[in-house]
Amino acid sequence: MADTNPDIDRHYGRGGLLERLLAALRAAGKDAERLTIDDLMLVDEFHSRRRLATEELARLLAPAPGAHVLDVGSGLGGPARYLAQVHGCRVSGIDATSEFVAVATELARRTGLADRVDFRHAAAPALPFPDATFDLAWTQNVAMNIADRERFYAELVRVLKPGGRLALQDVTQGAGGPVLYPVPWADTPALSYLRTAEETRALFEQAGFTVLVWQDNTATSIAELAAERARAATAPAAGPPLLGLHLVMGASFGDKVRNGQRNTTEHRIALINAVLQARQGAAPPRAPA
């Protein structure tokens, strides 16, 4: 779709992802034709704190069965499939990486959820949906790659029904200094558009959202990282697990993870959860292109 960033597409899309995932799933003893959302949780929750974060954010959003949810930056479709299966939602995802969209669509078929989730290649600042389409919106670890936050947030208000709610997990710029690269969302600062939590909240409010919940999860994330390192220090030495995000991130996986952990513990980045509500009449219709 027009307006997608080819640099973002190249950063995440390396080719052959579906084949790698299916081979690893089979090696792990999974039935690749009849997968479950739990079979995939180690590879399709491509965001900070992974499935735990999805579960927590879903509890905050509390979607009603049958709600139509927009998932912006849907990646491989893990959160969309979780919302569909666990909460009975209908989920439409968009992602700027064409390979992710193709893989998410195929994994939806293999989990038996293709009738409840759909995915398309599109740009967050130019959502390909009519006004007031969705009951709810959802986004996790996506805005770091979006330069035009004002347009992105205005688009979210536009496609939500009046009073519709948005749940998000976002990485923000911390007070501890410049981010160390590479990180999962960018190899260099050229693809990274972090804002502080204060700037982010202000932009949401300017776009027409009312903040219902705003949580800083940085301390929780640091504690979880420390516990993970402690477990790893006492575990027998082993190579990479069969299933993991190294299948998605490629050869630089280790450096990205180490930098991500250091950025978090040194407060170079922060992690927020929020639920916001679109104010009635906040978003004018998009002007014709």
C-alpha positions in Angstrom: 0.0 0.0 0.0 1.1 3.6 -0.6 2.6 5.3 2.4 4.2 2.1 3.8 7.9 2.7 4.6 10.1 0.3 2.4 12.9 0.7 5.0 10.7 -0.7 7.7 9.6 -3.5 5.4 13.2 -4.4 4.7 14.2 -4.2 8.4 11.7 -6.8 9.5 11.1 -8.8 6.3 14.0 -11.1 5.5 12.3 -13.8 3.4 11.7 -17.4 4.2 10.1 -16.7 7.6 7.2 -19.0 7.2 9.4 -21.9 6.2 11.7 -21.3 9.2 8.8 -21.2 11.6 7.1 -24.3 10.3 10.4 -26.2 10.3 11.1 -25.2 13.9 7.5 -26.0 15.0 7.8 -29.5 13.5 11.2 -30.0 15.2 9.5 -29.1 18.5 6.9 -31.8 18.0 4.0 -29.5 16.9 1.4 -30.4 14.3 2.1 -27.6 11.8 -1.3 -28.1 10.2 -3.2 -27.8 13.4 -1.5 -25.3 15.6 -2.7 -23.6 18.8 -2.1 -20.1 20.0 0.1 -21.5 22.7 2.2 -23.4 20.2 3.1 -20.1 18.6 3.5 -17.8 21.7 7.3 -18.0 21.7 7.5 -16.6 18.1 4.4 -14.5 17.4 4.4 -12.2 20.5 6.9 -9.9 19.0 6.9 -7.1 21.7 8.2 -6.4 25.2 7.1 -8.9 27.9 5.5 -11.0 25.2 2.4 -13.1 26.1 2.3 -11.8 29.6 2.0 -8.2 28.2 -0.8 -9.2 25.9 -2.7 -10.9 28.8 -2.3 -7.8 31.0 -3.3 -5.4 28.3 -6.4 -7.4 27.4 -7.5 -7.4 31.0 -7.2 -3.6 31.0 -9.1 -3.3 27.8 -11.8 -5.9 28.8 -13.1 -6.4 25.3 -16.7 -7.7 25.0 -17.3 -10.8 22.9 -18.0 -9.9 19.3 -16.2 -6.5 19.5 -14.4 -5.5 16.3 -10.8 -4.7 17.1 -8.2 -3.0 15.0 -4.7 -4.2 15.7 -2.1 -1.7 14.4 1.3 -3.3 13.8 -0.1 -6.8 14.0 3.2 -8.5 13.3 2.8 -12.3 13.0 -0.7 -12.0 14.5 -0.2 -13.4 18.0 -2.1 -10.8 19.9 -4.9 -10.8 17.3 -5.3 -14.5 17.5 -5.3 -14.3 21.4 -8.0 -11.7 21.4 -10.1 -13.7 18.9 -9.8 -17.0 20.7 -9.7 -16.0 24.4 -12.0 -12.9 24.3 -14.2 -13.8 21.3 -13.3 -10.7 19.3 -13.2 -10.1 15.6 -9.8 -8.6 14.8 -8.5 -6.8 11.7 -4.7 -6.3 11.7 -2.5 -4.0 9.6 1.3 -4.1 9.4 3.9 -2.3 7.4 5.9 -5.5 6.7 4.4 -7.5 3.9 6.1 -10.7 4.9 4.6 -10.5 8.4 1.1 -10.0 6.9 1.5 -13.1 4.7 2.8 -15.2 7.6 0.1 -14.0 10.0 -2.6 -14.9 7.5 -1.2 -18.4 7.1 -0.9 -18.9 10.8 -4.5 -17.8 11.3 -5.5 -20.6 8.9 -3.4 -23.2 10.7 -4.9 -22.2 14.0 -8.5 -22.4 12.7 -9.0 -18.6 13.3 -9.1 -17.3 9.7 -12.8 -16.6 10.1 -12.2 -14.3 13.0 -8.9 -12.5 12.1 -7.7 -10.8 8.9 -4.5 -9.0 8.1 -3.5 -6.5 5.4 -0.3 -4.6 4.4 -0.9 -0.9 5.3 0.6 2.1 7.0 -0.5 3.2 10.4 -0.7 6.9 9.5 -3.0 6.1 6.6 -5.4 3.4 7.9 -7.4 1.8 5.0 -10.7 1.8 6.8 -13.8 4.1 6.8 -14.6 6.4 9.7 -16.0 4.8 12.8 -15.3 1.2 11.8 -14.0 -0.3 15.0 -15.3 -0.7 18.6 -11.7 -1.0 19.9 -8.1 -0.5 18.8 -4.9 -2.2 20.0 -1.2 -1.6 19.4 1.9 -3.0 21.0 5.5 -1.7 20.5 4.7 -0.1 17.2 5.0 3.7 17.5 8.8 3.6 17.8 8.8 3.1 14.0 6.3 5.9 13.2 7.6 9.4 12.6 4.2 11.2 12.1 2.6 10.5 15.5 0.1 13.3 15.1 -1.3 11.7 11.9 -1.2 8.2 13.4 -3.1 9.1 16.5 -5.6 11.2 14.5 -6.2 8.1 12.3 -6.9 6.0 15.4 -9.5 8.4 16.6 -11.1 8.6 13.1 -11.5 4.8 12.6 -12.9 4.3 16.2 -16.5 4.6 16.9 -17.3 7.5 19.2 -16.4 6.4 22.7 -14.3 3.6 21.3 -11.2 2.6 23.4 -7.6 2.1 22.5 -5.2 -0.2 24.4 -1.5 0.2 23.9 1.9 -0.8 25.1 4.6 1.6 24.0 8.3 2.0 24.3 9.2 5.6 25.1 12.4 7.6 25.4 13.8 7.4 28.9 15.8 9.8 31.0 19.0 7.6 31.0 20.6 8.8 27.8 20.5 7.9 24.1 19.3 4.5 23.0 22.0 1.9 22.2 21.6 0.3 18.8 20.8 -2.2 17.3 17.5 -2.9 19.0 14.6 -5.0 17.8 12.8 -2.1 16.1 15.8 -0.5 14.5 19.4 -1.2 13.6 20.3 2.6 13.7 18.6 5.8 14.9 17.3 6.4 11.3 14.3 4.1 11.9 13.6 5.0 15.5 11.2 7.8 16.4 10.9 7.6 20.2 9.1 10.2 22.2 9.0 10.6 25.9 6.0 9.3 27.8 5.0 12.9 28.6 5.1 13.8 24.9 3.2 10.7 23.9 0.4 11.3 26.4 0.1 15.0 25.3 -0.1 14.0 21.6 -2.9 11.5 22.4 -4.9 14.1 24.2 -4.4 16.6 21.4 -5.6 14.0 18.9 -8.9 13.6 20.8 -8.3 10.8 23.3 -9.1 10.9 27.0 -6.7 8.9 29.2 -8.4 6.2 31.2 -5.4 4.2 32.4 -1.7 5.2 32.2 0.9 2.9 33.7 4.7 2.9 33.7 5.8 -0.8 33.5 9.5 -0.1 33.4 10.3 -1.3 36.9 8.3 -4.4 36.3 10.2 -5.1 33.1 13.5 -4.6 34.9 12.6 -7.0 37.6 11.5 -9.6 35.1 14.8 -9.2 33.2 16.7 -9.7 36.4 14.8 -12.9 37.2 15.3 -14.2 33.7 19.1 -13.6 33.9 19.1 -15.4 37.3 17.3 -18.4 35.8 19.7 -18.5 32.8 22.8 -18.4 35.1 21.7 -21.6 36.8 20.5 -23.4 33.7 22.7 -25.9 31.9 24.5 -24.5 28.9 22.5 -24.9 25.7 22.2 -23.5 22.2 19.3 -21.4 21.0 15.9 -22.9 21.7 14.0 -24.4 18.8 11.3 -21.8 19.1 12.1 -18.2 19.8 12.4 -14.7 18.3 15.8 -15.5 16.8 13.7 -17.0 14.0 12.2 -13.6 13.3 15.1 -11.2 14.1 17.9 -13.1 12.4 21.6 -13.1 13.0 21.6 -9.9 15.0 19.1 -11.3 17.6 21.7 -11.6 20.4 22.9 -8.0 20.1 19.4 -6.6 19.8 18.3 -8.5 23.0 21.4 -7.4 24.9 21.0 -3.8 23.9 17.3 -3.9 24.7 18.0 -5.2 28.2 20.7 -2.6 28.8 18.5 0.2 27.4 15.7 -0.8 29.8 17.8 -1.3 33.0 19.7 2.0 32.3 16.4 3.8 31.8 17.4 4.8 28.3 13.9 3.5 27.3 10.7 3.2 29.3 7.6 1.0 28.9 4.1 2.2 29.3 0.6 0.6 29.2 -2.4 2.7 28.6 -6.1 2.6 27.8 -7.6 5.7 26.1 -11.0 6.6 24.9 -11.9 8.5 21.7 -13.9 11.6 22.5 -17.1 12.1 20.5 -16.7 14.4 17.6 -12.9 14.4 18.1 -11.9 13.3 14.6 -13.0 15.0 11.4 -13.3 12.7 8.3 -10.1 12.3 6.4 -9.8 14.8 3.5 -9.9 13.2 0.0 -6.4 12.3 -1.3 
